[in-house]
Amino acid sequence: MSIGNEAIAEMSKTKDEGAILSERSVVHQLANAFNHFGARPALKVGRNIWSYDQLAGPVLETTKTLEDQAGDQSLVGVLCARNQNAYAAILAVLMSGRGYVP
């Protein structure tokens, strides 16, 4: 899954200041991995392995949901079993510029 520069820039804006984060931010690093390592393994939980392409969909979808529904909340609770969806949710929270509470 390829993520365009505009999408990366939009995800990189901080909530309070609208400033662009550095290229060393979680958002840039993860977007770079999605763009460059698509079919490579990204996440292994038990016997299940997700490629970067498979991980990108849930992460980006959850990031969008957080942007639409979490408002000004800086922390988001994540309650999930230890599976790929839990890790995707944590990455989505970080990509949305928030912190998570396990």
Contacts in CASP RR format, 6 or more apart in sequence:
PFRMAT RR
TARGET T0000
AUTHOR 0000-0000-0000
METHOD contacts of the structure
MODEL  1
MSIGNEAIAEMSKTKDEGAILSERSVVHQLANAFNHFGARPALKVGRNIW
SYDQLAGPVLETTKTLEDQAGDQSLVGVLCARNQNAYAAILAVLMSGRGY
VP
1 34 0 8 1.000
1 38 0 8 1.000
1 52 0 8 1.000
1 53 0 8 1.000
1 56 0 8 1.000
1 57 0 8 1.000
1 60 0 8 1.000
2 34 0 8 1.000
2 35 0 8 1.000
3 31 0 8 1.000
3 34 0 8 1.000
3 35 0 8 1.000
3 56 0 8 1.000
3 60 0 8 1.000
4 31 0 8 1.000
4 35 0 8 1.000
7 31 0 8 1.000
8 27 0 8 1.000
8 28 0 8 1.000
8 31 0 8 1.000
9 20 0 8 1.000
11 27 0 8 1.000
11 31 0 8 1.000
11 63 0 8 1.000
11 95 0 8 1.000
11 96 0 8 1.000
12 20 0 8 1.000
12 21 0 8 1.000
12 25 0 8 1.000
12 27 0 8 1.000
12 28 0 8 1.000
13 19 0 8 1.000
13 20 0 8 1.000
13 21 0 8 1.000
14 21 0 8 1.000
14 97 0 8 1.000
15 72 0 8 1.000
15 74 0 8 1.000
15 97 0 8 1.000
15 98 0 8 1.000
21 27 0 8 1.000
21 28 0 8 1.000
22 28 0 8 1.000
26 91 0 8 1.000
26 94 0 8 1.000
26 95 0 8 1.000
27 94 0 8 1.000
27 95 0 8 1.000
27 97 0 8 1.000
30 59 0 8 1.000
30 91 0 8 1.000
30 95 0 8 1.000
33 42 0 8 1.000
33 52 0 8 1.000
34 52 0 8 1.000
34 53 0 8 1.000
34 55 0 8 1.000
34 56 0 8 1.000
37 51 0 8 1.000
37 52 0 8 1.000
38 51 0 8 1.000
38 52 0 8 1.000
38 53 0 8 1.000
38 56 0 8 1.000
39 51 0 8 1.000
39 52 0 8 1.000
39 53 0 8 1.000
40 51 0 8 1.000
40 52 0 8 1.000
41 49 0 8 1.000
41 50 0 8 1.000
41 51 0 8 1.000
42 50 0 8 1.000
42 51 0 8 1.000
42 52 0 8 1.000
42 54 0 8 1.000
42 55 0 8 1.000
43 49 0 8 1.000
43 50 0 8 1.000
43 55 0 8 1.000
43 84 0 8 1.000
43 87 0 8 1.000
44 50 0 8 1.000
45 82 0 8 1.000
45 83 0 8 1.000
45 84 0 8 1.000
45 87 0 8 1.000
48 83 0 8 1.000
48 84 0 8 1.000
50 84 0 8 1.000
55 84 0 8 1.000
55 87 0 8 1.000
55 88 0 8 1.000
55 91 0 8 1.000
57 88 0 8 1.000
58 84 0 8 1.000
58 85 0 8 1.000
58 88 0 8 1.000
58 89 0 8 1.000
58 92 0 8 1.000
59 88 0 8 1.000
59 91 0 8 1.000
59 92 0 8 1.000
59 95 0 8 1.000
60 92 0 8 1.000
60 95 0 8 1.000
61 92 0 8 1.000
62 88 0 8 1.000
62 89 0 8 1.000
62 92 0 8 1.000
62 93 0 8 1.000
63 92 0 8 1.000
63 95 0 8 1.000
63 96 0 8 1.000
65 92 0 8 1.000
66 76 0 8 1.000
66 92 0 8 1.000
66 93 0 8 1.000
66 96 0 8 1.000
66 98 0 8 1.000
67 96 0 8 1.000
70 76 0 8 1.000
70 96 0 8 1.000
70 98 0 8 1.000
73 98 0 8 1.000
74 98 0 8 1.000
74 99 0 8 1.000
75 98 0 8 1.000
75 99 0 8 1.000
75 100 0 8 1.000
75 101 0 8 1.000
76 93 0 8 1.000
76 96 0 8 1.000
76 98 0 8 1.000
76 99 0 8 1.000
76 100 0 8 1.000
76 101 0 8 1.000
77 93 0 8 1.000
77 100 0 8 1.000
77 101 0 8 1.000
77 102 0 8 1.000
78 86 0 8 1.000
78 89 0 8 1.000
78 90 0 8 1.000
78 93 0 8 1.000
78 100 0 8 1.000
78 101 0 8 1.000
78 102 0 8 1.000
80 86 0 8 1.000
80 89 0 8 1.000
89 100 0 8 1.000
90 100 0 8 1.000
93 99 0 8 1.000
93 100 0 8 1.000
94 100 0 8 1.000
END
